[in-house]
Amino acid sequence: MKRPVCFEFRLYVAGDTPNSVRARVNLGALCRKYLMGRYKIQVVDVFKEPDRAMVDGIFMTPALIKVAPSPVRMIVGTLSKSSSLLEALGLTAADA
């Protein structure tokens, strides 16, 4: 039996700024709706970990990186348009 693919995301935020909060909420809603039980989200606050953001090449927030499955993809913004976000992440109806 084929095991479901687990999606791993890393969301870079700037504290509790409105756009960062919106991105967290939007990503959580998208994952609950389309990837129930098949996702992990790591949140990195660039105010608390500025060196990590620089090493990872993050210069704008909020920024989302789909770490797995490959290919790795990055999206910047509040993640508010779910259809565009699904497409940008390379998710298809079969994945969702």
Secondary structure, DSSP 8 states (H G I E B T S, - for coil): ------EEEEEEE-TT-HHHHHHHHHHHHHHHHHSTTSEEEEEEETTT-HHHHHHTT--SSSEEEEEESSS-EEEES----HHHHHHHTT--TTT-
